[in-house]
Amino acid sequence: MYLILKRILDIILSCVGLIFVLIIFPFVALAIKLNSRGPVFFKAKRISQGRVVIIYKFRTMFQNAHQDKNNLKHLNERSDGPFFKIKNDPRITSVGKTLRKFWLDETPQFWNVLKGDISLVGPRPYEPDEINKYPKDYLFLRQEKSGITGLSQVKGSSNLTFNQVLFYDAYYIKNRSFWLDLKIIWKTILLLFNPSGV
């Protein structure tokens, strides 16, 4: 019953989310195109239910920014695991910073939710090269359906250590319920109105 209710919630809220995306799309697309060269959308490979899926985001970095990742490894602030983060990442455009601040760059993923690639709530969408470096006890996470938001996101997101992210994602899987999903969605909405809360 939980999985049925979860899918119904995914369909309803992703449809509402896509209406929002259609409303803001002209403005976001224009801002992205005027700010830097490149496509409006960014396609990212992520692991969900044990397979690689392509998720969509509004582009927040300069075109071909992923090619500079190796050149910036010495600036990576995440030394506790496979994650990559630079506080003032030079690859992020000025418009991209605003989109990320309000999580607007994530909104195209409502399409992925509607398709069933990911869910509204679930573990963090891991990159293929990240999840292969996980401790043995957490490898089961790659078989789960990823989410746009999740327990680790509302508990601190990128401010969490690598082990904390794994802990919260694993805790969610072991204790998931329809009410926990609603609680996480509600906390995510609150964070949208208070971005500094993470």
C-alpha positions in Angstrom: 0.0 0.0 0.0 2.9 2.4 0.8 4.4 2.1 -2.6 1.0 2.7 -4.3 0.4 5.8 -2.2 4.0 7.0 -2.8 3.6 6.6 -6.6 0.2 8.4 -6.5 1.8 11.3 -4.6 4.7 11.4 -7.0 2.4 11.7 -10.0 0.2 14.4 -8.5 2.9 16.6 -7.1 5.2 16.1 -10.2 2.3 17.3 -12.4 1.9 20.3 -10.2 5.6 20.9 -10.2 5.8 20.7 -14.0 3.1 23.4 -14.3 5.3 25.6 -12.2 8.3 24.7 -14.4 6.3 25.7 -17.5 5.5 29.1 -15.9 9.1 30.0 -14.9 10.7 28.4 -18.0 10.7 31.4 -20.3 12.3 33.6 -17.6 14.9 31.0 -16.4 15.8 30.0 -20.0 16.3 33.6 -21.0 18.4 34.3 -17.9 20.6 31.3 -18.5 21.1 32.0 -22.2 21.9 35.7 -21.6 24.3 34.8 -18.8 26.5 32.2 -20.6 26.8 30.2 -23.7 25.4 26.7 -23.8 22.1 24.7 -23.4 19.3 25.6 -21.0 19.2 22.1 -19.5 22.0 19.9 -18.1 21.7 16.2 -18.4 23.3 14.3 -15.5 23.9 10.6 -15.0 22.7 9.3 -11.7 22.1 5.9 -10.1 18.5 4.9 -9.3 17.2 1.4 -8.7 20.5 -0.1 -9.7 20.7 1.5 -13.1 22.0 4.7 -14.7 19.3 7.2 -15.4 19.5 10.7 -17.0 18.1 13.4 -14.9 17.4 16.9 -16.0 18.4 20.2 -14.4 18.6 23.8 -15.4 22.2 24.4 -16.3 24.0 26.3 -13.5 27.6 26.0 -14.7 29.5 27.2 -17.7 29.4 24.9 -20.8 31.6 21.8 -20.5 32.4 22.7 -16.9 32.6 19.0 -16.0 35.8 18.8 -18.1 37.5 21.2 -15.6 36.7 18.9 -12.6 40.1 17.2 -12.6 41.9 20.5 -12.8 40.1 21.7 -9.7 40.5 18.6 -7.5 43.0 20.4 -5.3 40.3 22.9 -4.3 37.8 20.1 -3.3 36.6 20.7 0.3 35.2 17.2 0.7 38.1 15.0 1.7 35.9 12.6 3.7 34.5 10.7 0.7 33.9 10.8 -3.0 31.8 13.9 -3.1 33.1 17.1 -4.8 32.4 20.5 -3.5 34.1 23.9 -3.8 32.5 26.7 -1.8 33.0 29.4 -4.5 33.1 27.0 -7.5 34.4 29.1 -10.4 32.4 26.9 -12.8 29.1 28.1 -11.5 27.5 31.1 -13.4 26.0 34.1 -11.6 22.5 33.0 -12.7 23.4 29.5 -11.6 24.1 30.6 -8.1 20.6 32.1 -7.8 19.0 29.0 -9.2 20.9 26.8 -6.8 20.1 29.0 -3.8 16.4 28.5 -4.3 16.7 24.9 -5.7 15.1 26.0 -8.9 17.8 24.1 -10.9 16.3 20.9 -9.6 12.7 21.6 -10.8 13.1 19.9 -14.2 13.5 16.6 -12.3 9.7 16.6 -11.8 9.7 15.1 -15.4 12.0 12.3 -14.1 9.6 11.7 -11.2 6.6 11.6 -13.5 8.4 9.1 -15.7 9.2 7.0 -12.7 13.0 7.3 -13.0 13.2 8.8 -9.5 10.8 9.7 -6.7 10.0 12.9 -4.9 11.5 11.5 -1.8 14.4 9.1 -1.6 18.1 8.7 -1.1 20.5 11.2 -2.7 20.8 10.7 -6.5 24.4 9.4 -6.6 26.8 9.7 -9.5 28.0 6.4 -10.9 31.6 7.0 -9.9 30.5 8.1 -6.4 28.5 5.1 -5.4 31.2 2.6 -6.4 33.3 4.0 -3.6 30.7 3.5 -0.9 31.4 1.3 2.2 30.2 -2.2 1.8 27.4 -1.7 4.4 25.9 1.0 2.3 26.1 -0.5 -1.2 22.4 -1.5 -0.9 21.5 2.2 -1.5 22.3 1.9 -5.2 19.3 -0.5 -5.6 16.9 2.1 -4.2 14.9 4.7 -6.1 16.5 8.1 -5.7 14.6 11.2 -4.8 14.6 14.9 -5.7 14.7 15.5 -1.9 15.3 13.2 1.0 16.2 13.0 4.7 19.8 13.9 4.2 18.8 17.0 2.2 16.6 18.3 4.9 19.0 17.4 7.7 21.8 19.5 6.2 22.5 18.6 2.6 26.0 19.5 1.6 26.9 20.6 5.1 26.8 17.0 6.2 29.8 14.7 6.3 30.0 11.8 3.9 29.1 9.3 6.6 26.2 11.5 7.8 24.7 11.5 4.3 25.0 7.7 4.1 23.5 7.4 7.6 20.4 9.5 6.9 19.8 7.8 3.5 20.1 4.4 5.0 17.8 5.4 7.9 15.2 6.6 5.5 15.2 3.3 3.6 14.9 1.3 6.8 12.1 3.5 8.2 10.3 4.9 5.2 6.6 5.5 5.4 4.0 7.7 3.7 4.0 10.0 6.7 7.8 10.3 6.7 7.6 11.2 3.0 5.1 13.9 3.8 7.2 15.2 6.6 10.3 15.4 4.4 8.3 17.2 1.6 7.0 19.7 4.1 10.5 20.4 5.5 11.8 20.8 2.0 9.1 23.4 1.3 10.1 25.3 4.4 13.7 25.3 3.3 12.7 26.8 -0.1 11.5 29.8 1.8 14.5 29.8 4.1 17.5 28.7 1.9 20.0 29.5 4.7 18.3 27.0 6.9 20.4 24.2 5.4 
